[in-house]
């Protein structure tokens, strides 16, 4: 994948122009908004508990995270000793859980999300990335 392939013109030339058409409305909530990535991961009331918890945790690693900056990874990290890996791991894993729940129409709750992340941290503890586990735990406990 190359960034220039994501332009509308490039997508049209490959027959994927439908990606840029209006998205259907979210069926999980009554906000009457497009079911796009920002809505699904950060704003939908169906997932809001986990999204708000994630944003609190991200404040441990970056200065004033804004929702629109989180999706584009346009953030300034405050702890860079691990190259931002705890931030990226926590963000990616939490977004994956939220997105899967949203896509499957299942409620996304904090209890299940934390349990899945704890399982991931336990796997990391047994790997060469065990050094980032304490930072991830701090983010999860904010």
Secondary structure, 3 states (H helix, E strand, C coil): CCHHHHCHHHHHHCCCHHHHCCCCECCCCCCCCECCHHHHHHHCCCCHHHHHHHHHHHCCCECCCCHHHHHHCCCCECCCCCCCHHHHHHHHHHHHHHHHHHHHCCCCCHHHHHHHHHHHHHHHHCCCCHHHHHHHHHHHCC
